[in-house]
Amino acid sequence: MTKIISFSGVSNSGKTTLIQNLCKILIPTYKVGVIKHDPKSKAVFDKEGKDSYKFFECGANVTIVSPDQTNIRFQNNINNDQIINIMNLNQTLDYIFIEGFKTMPYKRICIVRGDFVQYDIDMADAIATINQYKNNFKGKTILDLNNYKEILEWINT
């Protein structure tokens, strides 16, 4: 069964760094996928003028297949279950980490290194933070942001 964990927190709180370090620990042994939410549509997947860019611009869904990777780009949002199914289509993953997608209904860790949004705290199952903030969140499971093994133990429970 795939373990799915969502990570929330303000910009530059350390979400990407945490996920990257968890991946480094897990990937030698486990299959890991990451879903990155891009609420402002800033991600660039193709270059203007290329064939696949032209296909997408005219309204088509596009799949780019190369010897080393496959990229799929849809014209519309797809629902959460479809995203998870696509992630598991090629091979069943042991872990899926979701960065910043607050509407997905999965176990959630909020990262706090200073500023935070109260909604993220309220929706979190655990708070990963640094020592100076660990006593600020009563009633929540507190994890050491720099202790990746402790965070993995919590994920695996």
VEXLOPA-772253 format. One record per residue: residue in three letters; x, y, z of N, C-alpha, C in turn. Coordinates in pm, whole numbers, m for minus. Atoms other than C-alpha are relative to their C-alpha. Layout:
<nodes>
node r:ALA&npx:X&npy:Y&npz:Z&capx:X&capy:Y&capz:Z&cpx:X&cpy:Y&cpz:Z
...
</nodes>
This chain:
<nodes>
node r:MET&npx:84&npy:m119&npz:0&capx:0&capy:0&capz:0&cpx:88&cpy:125&cpz:0
node r:THR&npx:m77&npy:m123&npz:12&capx:137&capy:339&capz:m100&cpx:m28&cpy:91&cpz:120
node r:LYS&npx:13&npy:m100&npz:m106&capx:201&capy:579&capz:190&cpx:0&cpy:137&cpz:m66
node r:ILE&npx:15&npy:m132&npz:62&capx:80&capy:924&capz:89&cpx:2&cpy:104&cpz:111
node r:ILE&npx:m16&npy:m105&npz:m100&capx:190&capy:1228&capz:289&cpx:2&cpy:135&cpz:m70
node r:SER&npx:3&npy:m136&npz:53&capx:116&capy:1593&capz:222&cpx:84&cpy:91&cpz:89
node r:PHE&npx:m85&npy:m95&npz:m71&capx:353&capy:1873&capz:321&cpx:m50&cpy:141&cpz:m30
node r:SER&npx:44&npy:m138&npz:18&capx:234&capy:2230&capz:377&cpx:93&cpy:93&cpz:77
node r:GLY&npx:m81&npy:m102&npz:m67&capx:394&capy:2552&capz:496&cpx:16&cpy:118&cpz:m93
node r:VAL&npx:m16&npy:m120&npz:81&capx:464&capy:2903&capz:380&cpx:119&cpy:m17&cpz:m94
node r:SER&npx:m110&npy:2&npz:95&capx:702&capy:2972&capz:93&cpx:134&cpy:10&cpz:75
node r:ASN&npx:m134&npy:5&npz:m59&capx:1066&capy:2899&capz:186&cpx:4&cpy:m53&cpz:143
node r:SER&npx:0&npy:59&npz:m135&capx:969&capy:2709&capz:502&cpx:88&cpy:m124&cpz:7
node r:GLY&npx:m84&npy:119&npz:1&capx:1169&capy:2404&capz:394&cpx:m69&cpy:m125&cpz:m52
node r:LYS&npx:74&npy:116&npz:52&capx:911&capy:2179&capz:226&cpx:83&cpy:m79&cpz:m101
node r:THR&npx:m79&npy:67&npz:105&capx:1126&capy:2102&capz:m78&cpx:123&cpy:m67&cpz:59
node r:THR&npx:m121&npy:56&npz:m62&capx:1440&capy:2047&capz:131&cpx:m34&cpy:m126&cpz:78
node r:LEU&npx:40&npy:117&npz:m77&capx:1258&capy:1808&capz:363&cpx:m33&cpy:m116&cpz:m93
node r:ILE&npx:38&npy:107&npz:92&capx:1104&capy:1609&capz:77&cpx:123&cpy:m54&cpz:m73
node r:GLN&npx:m122&npy:43&npz:70&capx:1436&capy:1599&capz:m109&cpx:84&cpy:m91&cpz:90
node r:ASN&npx:m80&npy:82&npz:m90&capx:1616&capy:1461&capz:198&cpx:m68&cpy:m132&cpz:33
node r:LEU&npx:72&npy:126&npz:m20&capx:1343&capy:1202&capz:262&cpx:18&cpy:m90&cpz:m122
node r:CYS&npx:m22&npy:78&npz:123&capx:1377&capy:1094&capz:m103&cpx:139&cpy:m61&cpz:m3
node r:LYS&npx:m138&npy:50&npz:0&capx:1754&capy:1059&capz:m67&cpx:15&cpy:m122&cpz:91
node r:ILE&npx:m6&npy:113&npz:m93&capx:1704&capy:824&capz:229&cpx:m76&cpy:m120&cpz:m56
node r:LEU&npx:89&npy:108&npz:42&capx:1422&capy:621&capz:73&cpx:34&cpy:m63&cpz:m135
node r:ILE&npx:m9&npy:47&npz:139&capx:1506&capy:592&capz:m298&cpx:98&cpy:m115&cpz:m22
node r:PRO&npx:m80&npy:119&npz:26&capx:1790&capy:344&capz:m272&cpx:m75&cpy:m132&cpz:22
node r:THR&npx:73&npy:122&npz:m35&capx:1537&capy:95&capz:m131&cpx:m145&cpy:1&cpz:m48
node r:TYR&npx:143&npy:m11&npz:28&capx:1187&capy:223&capz:m211&cpx:m26&cpy:84&cpz:m125
node r:LYS&npx:45&npy:m80&npz:114&capx:995&capy:369&capz:m505&cpx:m79&cpy:119&cpz:54
node r:VAL&npx:57&npy:m123&npz:m54&capx:900&capy:732&capz:m437&cpx:m46&cpy:89&cpz:m114
node r:GLY&npx:50&npy:m99&npz:93&capx:688&capy:982&capz:m627&cpx:m30&cpy:130&cpz:74
node r:VAL&npx:29&npy:m130&npz:m59&capx:637&capy:1353&capz:m564&cpx:m100&cpy:73&cpz:m89
node r:ILE&npx:96&npy:m85&npz:69&capx:338&capy:1567&capz:m660&cpx:26&cpy:142&cpz:50
node r:LYS&npx:m29&npy:m139&npz:m35&capx:423&capy:1938&capz:m665&cpx:m116&cpy:87&cpz:m46
node r:HIS&npx:108&npy:m91&npz:35&capx:137&capy:2185&capz:m652&cpx:60&cpy:131&cpz:m49
node r:ASP&npx:m47&npy:m124&npz:61&capx:192&capy:2491&capz:m871&cpx:m119&cpy:95&cpz:m11
node r:PRO&npx:124&npy:m78&npz:3&capx:m93&capy:2726&capz:m772&cpx:3&cpy:123&cpz:m90
node r:LYS&npx:m10&npy:m119&npz:85&capx:37&capy:3016&capz:m982&cpx:42&cpy:m34&cpz:m144
node r:SER&npx:m36&npy:46&npz:135&capx:116&capy:2805&capz:m1294&cpx:134&cpy:56&cpz:m46
node r:LYS&npx:m133&npy:m52&npz:34&capx:484&capy:2906&capz:m1288&cpx:90&cpy:m103&cpz:m66
node r:ALA&npx:m89&npy:104&npz:52&capx:631&capy:2570&capz:m1387&cpx:6&cpy:3&cpz:m152
node r:VAL&npx:m21&npy:2&npz:144&capx:776&capy:2547&capz:m1738&cpx:38&cpy:m143&cpz:m39
node r:PHE&npx:m24&npy:138&npz:40&capx:758&capy:2207&capz:m1907&cpx:49&cpy:m13&cpz:m143
node r:ASP&npx:m35&npy:8&npz:141&capx:839&capy:2294&capz:m2261&cpx:49&cpy:137&cpz:m45
node r:LYS&npx:m52&npy:m126&npz:53&capx:998&capy:2561&capz:m2476&cpx:m88&cpy:47&cpz:m115
node r:GLU&npx:79&npy:m59&npz:107&capx:805&capy:2796&capz:m2697&cpx:65&cpy:m31&cpz:m135
node r:GLY&npx:m49&npy:29&npz:134&capx:836&capy:2699&capz:m3061&cpx:20&cpy:m148&cpz:m26
node r:LYS&npx:m16&npy:144&npz:17&capx:887&capy:2326&capz:m2999&cpx:m135&cpy:m63&cpz:m39
node r:ASP&npx:124&npy:66&npz:45&capx:633&capy:2082&capz:m3149&cpx:m97&cpy:m25&cpz:114
node r:SER&npx:90&npy:33&npz:m110&capx:496&capy:1967&capz:m2814&cpx:m63&cpy:126&cpz:60
node r:TYR&npx:54&npy:m128&npz:m47&capx:453&capy:2331&capz:m2705&cpx:m113&cpy:45&cpz:m92
node r:LYS&npx:101&npy:m40&npz:98&capx:259&capy:2404&capz:m3025&cpx:m126&cpy:m85&cpz:15
node r:PHE&npx:115&npy:88&npz:m18&capx:35&capy:2099&capz:m2970&cpx:m82&cpy:42&cpz:122
node r:PHE&npx:68&npy:m40&npz:m122&capx:m46&capy:2210&capz:m2615&cpx:m70&cpy:135&cpz:m19
node r:GLU&npx:58&npy:m133&npz:23&capx:m106&capy:2571&capz:m2723&cpx:m127&cpy:m6&cpz:m84
node r:CYS&npx:122&npy:10&npz:81&capx:m366&capy:2455&capz:m2976&cpx:m111&cpy:m77&cpz:71
node r:GLY&npx:105&npy:60&npz:m81&capx:m555&capy:2274&capz:m2698&cpx:10&cpy:m149&cpz:24
node r:ALA&npx:m13&npy:145&npz:m17&capx:m430&capy:1915&capz:m2708&cpx:64&cpy:m34&cpz:135
node r:ASN&npx:m78&npy:59&npz:m108&capx:m325&capy:1706&capz:m2411&cpx:123&cpy:m59&cpz:m65
node r:VAL&npx:m125&npy:38&npz:64&capx:39&capy:1618&capz:m2474&cpx:78&cpy:m96&cpz:90
node r:THR&npx:m93&npy:91&npz:m67&capx:263&capy:1326&capz:m2378&cpx:130&cpy:3&cpz:m78
node r:ILE&npx:m132&npy:m1&npz:62&capx:635&capy:1353&capz:m2446&cpx:74&cpy:m123&cpz:51
node r:VAL&npx:m65&npy:125&npz:m37&capx:811&capy:1017&capz:m2450&cpx:143&cpy:2&cpz:m53
node r:SER&npx:m139&npy:10&npz:40&capx:1188&capy:985&capz:m2455&cpx:58&cpy:m127&cpz:64
node r:PRO&npx:m57&npy:122&npz:m59&capx:1424&capy:698&capz:m2367&cpx:13&cpy:4&cpz:153
node r:ASP&npx:m26&npy:m10&npz:m142&capx:1474&capy:832&capz:m2013&cpx:m118&cpy:46&cpz:84
node r:GLN&npx:111&npy:m51&npz:m79&capx:1143&capy:987&capz:m1912&cpx:m124&cpy:19&cpz:m86
node r:THR&npx:127&npy:m31&npz:65&capx:778&capy:1052&capz:m1994&cpx:m62&cpy:118&cpz:72
node r:ASN&npx:69&npy:m117&npz:m56&capx:603&capy:1386&capz:m1942&cpx:m141&cpy:4&cpz:m57
node r:ILE&npx:139&npy:m10&npz:42&capx:226&capy:1421&capz:m1953&cpx:m51&cpy:137&cpz:43
node r:ARG&npx:52&npy:m133&npz:m29&capx:57&capy:1759&capz:m1972&cpx:m146&cpy:5&cpz:m44
node r:PHE&npx:143&npy:m8&npz:27&capx:m320&capy:1797&capz:m1947&cpx:m44&cpy:145&cpz:m8
node r:GLN&npx:56&npy:m134&npz:13&capx:m523&capy:2101&capz:m2045&cpx:m83&cpy:40&cpz:121
node r:ASN&npx:87&npy:m29&npz:m112&capx:m736&capy:2075&capz:m1733&cpx:51&cpy:m72&cpz:126
node r:ASN&npx:m32&npy:69&npz:m124&capx:m707&capy:1975&capz:m1369&cpx:m66&cpy:m136&cpz:m1
node r:ILE&npx:62&npy:130&npz:m17&capx:m772&capy:1612&capz:m1289&cpx:m16&cpy:m22&cpz:150
node r:ASN&npx:30&npy:15&npz:m142&capx:m910&capy:1486&capz:m959&cpx:112&cpy:m75&cpz:73
node r:ASN&npx:m106&npy:56&npz:m84&capx:m696&capy:1365&capz:m670&cpx:25&cpy:m149&cpz:m25
node r:ASP&npx:m16&npy:144&npz:22&capx:m763&capy:994&capz:m726&cpx:67&cpy:m29&cpz:m134
node r:GLN&npx:m63&npy:20&npz:131&capx:m667&capy:1023&capz:m1092&cpx:149&cpy:32&cpz:6
node r:ILE&npx:m141&npy:m34&npz:m15&capx:m340&capy:1192&capz:m997&cpx:76&cpy:m116&cpz:64
node r:ILE&npx:m64&npy:113&npz:m70&capx:m254&capy:910&capz:m754&cpx:8&cpy:m121&cpz:m93
node r:ASN&npx:m1&npy:114&npz:92&capx:m351&capy:648&capz:m1014&cpx:106&cpy:17&cpz:m109
node r:ILE&npx:m103&npy:m25&npz:102&capx:m128&capy:810&capz:m1277&cpx:138&cpy:m21&cpz:60
node r:MET&npx:m130&npy:17&npz:m66&capx:161&capy:820&capz:m1028&cpx:34&cpy:m148&cpz:18
node r:ASN&npx:m23&npy:143&npz:m23&capx:117&capy:446&capz:m962&cpx:m13&cpy:m84&cpz:m128
node r:LEU&npx:25&npy:74&npz:123&capx:52&capy:351&capz:m1326&cpx:122&cpy:m77&cpz:m49
node r:ASN&npx:m122&npy:63&npz:51&capx:409&capy:275&capz:m1431&cpx:51&cpy:m108&cpz:96
node r:GLN&npx:m40&npy:95&npz:m104&capx:499&capy:103&capz:m1104&cpx:m65&cpy:46&cpz:130
node r:THR&npx:60&npy:m36&npz:m126&capx:330&capy:90&capz:m767&cpx:107&cpy:62&cpz:89
node r:LEU&npx:m96&npy:m72&npz:m83&capx:505&capy:342&capz:m547&cpx:m18&cpy:m35&cpz:147
node r:ASP&npx:6&npy:23&npz:m144&capx:590&capy:287&capz:m183&cpx:m42&cpy:128&cpz:73
node r:TYR&npx:28&npy:m129&npz:m61&capx:564&capy:658&capz:m101&cpx:m37&cpy:100&cpz:m108
node r:ILE&npx:27&npy:m117&npz:82&capx:401&capy:960&capz:m261&cpx:m1&cpy:119&cpz:95
node r:PHE&npx:m7&npy:m123&npz:m78&capx:491&capy:1301&capz:m118&cpx:m67&cpy:110&cpz:m81
node r:ILE&npx:74&npy:m107&npz:65&capx:262&capy:1592&capz:m200&cpx:48&cpy:131&cpz:60
node r:GLU&npx:m48&npy:m128&npz:m49&capx:413&capy:1938&capz:m174&cpx:m99&cpy:110&cpz:m32
node r:GLY&npx:79&npy:m121&npz:13&capx:173&capy:2225&capz:m114&cpx:m141&cpy:m15&cpz:m52
node r:PHE&npx:135&npy:19&npz:55&capx:m151&capy:2073&capz:m246&cpx:m95&cpy:m20&cpz:118
node r:LYS&npx:74&npy:2&npz:m127&capx:m377&capy:2160&capz:48&cpx:m136&cpy:m67&cpz:m7
node r:THR&npx:134&npy:58&npz:9&capx:m698&capy:2007&capz:m87&cpx:2&cpy:m152&cpz:m5
node r:MET&npx:m6&npy:146&npz:4&capx:m574&capy:1649&capz:m101&cpx:m16&cpy:m54&cpz:142
node r:PRO&npx:38&npy:46&npz:m134&capx:m714&capy:1450&capz:193&cpx:93&cpy:m106&cpz:58
node r:TYR&npx:m95&npy:97&npz:m50&capx:m401&capy:1280&capz:318&cpx:67&cpy:52&cpz:126
node r:LYS&npx:m76&npy:m35&npz:m120&capx:m194&capy:1276&capz:634&cpx:94&cpy:115&cpz:m35
node r:ARG&npx:m70&npy:m124&npz:36&capx:m24&capy:1617&capz:653&cpx:101&cpy:40&cpz:107
node r:ILE&npx:m103&npy:m60&npz:m85&capx:296&capy:1760&capz:797&cpx:13&cpy:147&cpz:m40
node r:CYS&npx:m23&npy:m142&npz:25&capx:321&capy:2138&capz:830&cpx:142&cpy:35&cpz:43
node r:ILE&npx:m138&npy:m39&npz:m29&capx:674&capy:2278&capz:816&cpx:m1&cpy:146&cpz:49
node r:VAL&npx:m5&npy:m134&npz:m59&capx:743&capy:2580&capz:1039&cpx:143&cpy:32&cpz:37
node r:ARG&npx:m133&npy:m52&npz:m37&capx:1071&capy:2772&capz:1053&cpx:m10&cpy:149&cpz:32
node r:GLY&npx:25&npy:m142&npz:m26&capx:920&capy:3109&capz:1142&cpx:m145&cpy:28&cpz:m26
node r:ASP&npx:138&npy:m33&npz:34&capx:608&capy:3247&capz:977&cpx:m78&cpy:m126&cpz:m36
node r:PHE&npx:88&npy:110&npz:39&capx:312&capy:3015&capz:929&cpx:m140&cpy:54&cpz:m19
node r:VAL&npx:141&npy:m31&npz:20&capx:m52&capy:3019&capz:827&cpx:m78&cpy:m91&cpz:97
node r:GLN&npx:72&npy:77&npz:m102&capx:m290&capy:2910&capz:1105&cpx:m79&cpy:m116&cpz:m61
node r:TYR&npx:74&npy:106&npz:68&capx:m499&capy:2708&capz:857&cpx:89&cpy:m123&cpz:m19
node r:ASP&npx:m93&npy:112&npz:18&capx:m191&capy:2494&capz:779&cpx:22&cpy:m74&cpz:131
node r:ILE&npx:m18&npy:62&npz:m132&capx:m139&capy:2430&capz:1152&cpx:m125&cpy:m80&cpz:36
node r:ASP&npx:126&npy:65&npz:m35&capx:m506&capy:2347&capz:1206&cpx:m22&cpy:m129&cpz:m78
node r:MET&npx:23&npy:116&npz:86&capx:m513&capy:2100&capz:916&cpx:109&cpy:m107&cpz:13
node r:ALA&npx:m114&npy:91&npz:m8&capx:m180&capy:1935&capz:1003&cpx:m22&cpy:m110&cpz:103
node r:ASP&npx:m4&npy:111&npz:m95&capx:m144&capy:1598&capz:1171&cpx:127&cpy:8&cpz:84
node r:ALA&npx:m127&npy:m19&npz:m72&capx:212&capy:1690&capz:1274&cpx:64&cpy:130&cpz:m47
node r:ILE&npx:m75&npy:m120&npz:32&capx:435&capy:1996&capz:1282&cpx:147&cpy:m37&cpz:1
node r:ALA&npx:m145&npy:19&npz:5&capx:796&capy:1965&capz:1166&cpx:62&cpy:139&cpz:13
node r:THR&npx:m51&npy:m133&npz:m29&capx:986&capy:2256&capz:1313&cpx:139&cpy:m8&cpz:62
node r:ILE&npx:m130&npy:m8&npz:m65&capx:1314&capy:2373&capz:1462&cpx:m22&cpy:23&cpz:149
node r:ASN&npx:11&npy:m1&npz:m146&capx:1386&capy:2374&capz:1835&cpx:m67&cpy:124&cpz:57
node r:GLN&npx:51&npy:m122&npz:m61&capx:1297&capy:2737&capz:1901&cpx:m152&cpy:14&cpz:m9
node r:TYR&npx:145&npy:m9&npz:15&capx:934&capy:2682&capz:1790&cpx:m74&cpy:m123&cpz:52
node r:LYS&npx:64&npy:128&npz:m31&capx:868&capy:2330&capz:1921&cpx:m103&cpy:8&cpz:112
node r:ASN&npx:98&npy:m12&npz:m108&capx:672&capy:2450&capz:2228&cpx:m118&cpy:91&cpz:m36
node r:ASN&npx:104&npy:m94&npz:41&capx:443&capy:2681&capz:2029&cpx:m129&cpy:m66&cpz:m49
node r:PHE&npx:113&npy:66&npz:65&capx:199&capy:2418&capz:1901&cpx:m56&cpy:m110&cpz:90
node r:LYS&npx:59&npy:95&npz:m95&capx:9&capy:2251&capz:2185&cpx:m104&cpy:m87&cpz:m70
node r:GLY&npx:99&npy:92&npz:53&capx:m197&capy:1946&capz:2101&cpx:35&cpy:m60&cpz:m135
node r:LYS&npx:m44&npy:56&npz:129&capx:m1&capy:1861&capz:1786&cpx:124&cpy:m86&cpz:22
node r:THR&npx:m124&npy:77&npz:0&capx:264&capy:1599&capz:1724&cpx:110&cpy:90&cpz:m55
node r:ILE&npx:m110&npy:m86&npz:41&capx:593&capy:1787&capz:1702&cpx:117&cpy:m88&cpz:m44
node r:LEU&npx:m113&npy:73&npz:57&capx:874&capy:1654&capz:1482&cpx:117&cpy:96&cpz:m19
node r:ASP&npx:m121&npy:m79&npz:23&capx:1232&capy:1778&capz:1458&cpx:22&cpy:11&cpz:m150
node r:LEU&npx:m13&npy:m23&npz:145&capx:1258&capy:1932&capz:1110&cpx:130&cpy:m53&cpz:m56
node r:ASN&npx:m131&npy:44&npz:47&capx:1623&capy:1829&capz:1089&cpx:29&cpy:m148&cpz:29
node r:ASN&npx:m18&npy:141&npz:m31&capx:1572&capy:1469&capz:1203&cpx:m87&cpy:m81&cpz:m97
node r:TYR&npx:75&npy:66&npz:107&capx:1466&capy:1292&capz:883&cpx:m45&cpy:m140&cpz:39
node r:LYS&npx:38&npy:136&npz:m44&capx:1464&capy:947&capz:1043&cpx:m121&cpy:5&cpz:93
node r:GLU&npx:116&npy:m15&npz:m88&capx:1222&capy:1067&capz:1313&cpx:m126&cpy:28&cpz:m83
node r:ILE&npx:114&npy:m32&npz:86&capx:996&capy:1212&capz:1043&cpx:m46&cpy:m124&cpz:m76
node r:LEU&npx:36&npy:125&npz:69&capx:1008&capy:884&capz:847&cpx:m68&cpy:m98&cpz:94
node r:GLU&npx:67&npy:87&npz:m97&capx:919&capy:689&capz:1161&cpx:m144&cpy:42&cpz:19
node r:TRP&npx:137&npy:m49&npz:m15&capx:613&capy:911&capz:1205&cpx:m82&cpy:m32&cpz:m125
node r:ILE&npx:70&npy:31&npz:125&capx:519&capy:869&capz:838&cpx:m39&cpy:m146&cpz:m6
node r:ASN&npx:23&npy:144&npz:9&capx:544&capy:493&capz:870&cpx:m93&cpy:m56&cpz:108
node r:THR&npx:92&npy:50&npz:m104&capx:314&capy:473&capz:1174&cpx:m143&cpy:7&cpz:m48
</nodes>
